[in-house]
Amino acid sequence: MSLHPTLQPYADAWTHSIDAISEMVQSLAEGEWNRRTPCPGWSVRDIVSHVIGLDCEMLGDPRPIHSLPRDLFHVTTEHQRYMEMQVDVRRHHTAPEMTAELEYTVIRRNRQLRNENRDPGTTVRGPLGSQITLEQAYRTRAFDLWVHEQDLRTALGRPGNLDSPGAYVVRDVLLEALPRVVAKDAAAPRSSAIVFDVHGPVEFLRTIRVDIQGRGTLETAPALGPAATLTLDWETYVRLACGRVTPEAAADRVKTEGDQDVAAAILRNFAVTP
């Protein structure tokens, strides 16, 4: 049984990233599991725990019954509490325990993918008891895994895969969020256009047009006389959009032209991951 065509790209992206993560962590020394990553509050171990936990949930495993400590400074929302559960329950696991559970989870998920015959529109359980489609679940896993693969690469000094299958899933998800970032969150002027010029392993030129009602739309056509243009490399775009770096820390990697107040407002509101 082959996967539905709309699910296959997400399954391919997941497979590519999980293989890269498995290879990276297989030979880590115990101390390297405690290295900080760009993901706020999480170590290498924490990210691998998160990956294992969410793939276990994709398999339908019950969530752990566990009480979170009260002193986790990076946990402030219900969504973060939900995500932290799978992480904190593994915080004292040894390196061999982590790699063994990761390997077992990957074997089970690969088997699930081989046998997947559900329609992409099938409703499945999402975070916090929400109901989402199977396609959304696959897409979110591909997005999440590639971003965390990059977190691990940064922490371990192993750059790479910036243009792997997962990178293009991430590009599309982040581009979908741009109209809201520009028109609603940053309140760009009505009847204006903002251009994003991104270069590097993944490159694109996109325009967000804000109409007279203040609604934003994504266009591939370049705008003449935009209110602002933001030029940056792909890795910086991802790190800003995923909250891995602040606009101030990335200022030397972002070139802004036009209305500087509008550009600054967009950068302040650029992070879209919860």
Salt bridges, closest charged atoms under 4 A:
GLU30 OE2 - ARG45 NH2 3.02
GLU32 OE2 - ARG35 NH2 3.61
ASP46 OD1 - ARG91 NE 3.02
ASP55 OD1 - ARG109 NE 2.80
ASP55 OD2 - ARG141 NH2 3.20
GLU57 OE2 - ARG63 NH1 2.72
ASP61 OD1 - ARG108 NH2 2.86
GLU78 OE2 - ARG81 NE 3.90
GLU84 OE2 - HIS74 NE2 3.10
GLU84 OE2 - ARG91 NH2 2.65
ASP88 OD2 - HIS66 NE2 2.61
ASP88 OD1 - ARG91 NH1 2.80
GLU101 OE2 - ARG90 NH2 2.91
GLU116 OE2 - ARG118 NE 2.77
ASP144 OD2 - HIS50 NE2 2.96
ASP144 OD2 - ARG141 NH1 2.85
ASP144 OD1 - HIS148 NE2 3.21
GLU149 OE2 - ARG153 NE 2.84
ASP151 OD2 - HIS148 ND1 3.01
ASP151 OD2 - ARG244 NH2 2.70
ASP172 OD1 - ARG171 NE 2.96
GLU176 OE2 - ARG139 NH2 2.90
ASP185 OD2 - ARG180 NH1 2.67
ASP211 OD2 - ARG215 NE 3.30
GLU219 OE1 - ARG209 NE 2.73
ASP233 OD2 - ARG253 NH2 3.12
GLU257 OE2 - LYS255 NZ 3.95
